Amino acid sequence: MKVSLLISTYNWPSALDLVLKSALRQTQKPLEILIADDGSTDETKNIIDAYKKKTPLPIRHFWHKDQGFQKAFILNKALAQAKGDYIVQVDGDCIMHKDFIKDHLFCAEEGLYLYGSRVNIKQDFLPELFTQGIIDFTFLSKGIKKRTRAMRLPFFSSLYTPQATLSKKVRGCNISYWKKDLLAINGYNEDFNGWGREDSEMVIRLMNNGILGKRLRYRGIVYHIWHRIKDKSNLAENTRLEEWSKTQNLKWCPNGMDKYL
């Protein structure tokens, strides 16, 4: 199976540095790393260019001009060019456990998408995190909360079964799916502007198209770096779009990724 690791980012190069550091130490390497950059400054580009020199692993940087939160747009641009037949997706503020990709691939099945949880790194730990460049955590590590999510117990993970209903735990920062399934729904919906619901609405269309969701509990672990809450001024409209896809059983969005293919 050829896998593309997709990382979304926006103007937080110090966090992206740790995420890329965790990507290069994966026990199972991806075919490529795609960075979907929602309009960051050159400081982020400099970090990415430095990592390109550190590894023979292809790192591909997709960027567009900063016009506010347009994550759906830049994800589509990156996904359209993905060479992998399977996508593992994280955010640029989520440090990956060393077996993160391995876990997603081990559990991947036709007709499924996978979603995992995130361990939260606390605000007061951030100076130490960035100064020391920490990417290794365990259940007992300081500076984290929701620490039971840091327990990697593959046997217990196997007890979770596919579901036909959307879980409230689905997050775009820890999800994986087949590229062909994404193409079948035309990717992310670019009617979404501003923070919120773009990931869950995409998943709703996957499920409307017959793709079941399976939770990765005790596998596929990421550590989410604390940050201030994003501007939610457009959340009501995004929630309306999400609800429309649900009630109308939509499987395709006209304003999607096909324009980039």
Phi, psi and omega in degrees: 000130177265124185241136172256128174269120183251124180239122175266145182209159173202109169048045170218071186297327180293325176288316179300325178303314180290323179295314178294323176301318179288332179292322184285343179258017178297139179290336173235113187280145174281166173295324185199162172245124177253128178247114179265104190254113186277042172099031180290165177281179182296340179299322177291317178301322181295320177298314181297316180298324179295322179288328176300329181280342183274342190218145173283350179295126180299128174241119186244125187255117177251126187224146167222168182297142180290111176230041184089184184290106179227053182301320181301321182298308187286330174297316178300318181298318179289315183296326180298332182260003181297134179268345179281154174269355176227138183247128170247125192238133176222168173264160182284012173237021183237108178285132184267135167303150185299336179258018185301305180294318178306316181295315179299317182288324179298324184266354183295136177217153173300139178082008180233152158243156182243146175220139181240175180266179175224138172274138182264128173271128188283152183303316185287353178267350187300318178303317179291320180304309184282324180295319184265352180063044186284130174229358179255125179225154172228178176307328185265359183298146173281163174084007180235159170224173193057043192289341176296336177289348179273000181274118177262105184228083187306324181299314181291329177299325183292348181281347180276137186242158179299147182230149180261007178242148181287126177275144175291349182272358179293126178224141178292349180280355180202083186208153175213154185194164176281138180299323181297327177290325177291318178298326182293339179249004180068034171068209180284152180270114183279008168287346179278117173235137184087163188291140166112134168078353183295325180287312183293328177292321176299317180294323177302317179292325173303313183290324175297336180265013173094008179269125181270155178255140177231130181279134172265089174260135183069015171213172173055055189269135170232156181242110187273123181281128181303141172207165178293150182295137180291163175296121183254024186296337180254013186295323181298317179292320178294324176295323177297317178297318178298315181295324179297316178298325181288309185289330181268002179054044183288138178245348187219140173247127180299326184262069186234215191273352185298334181293343182261355185279000000 
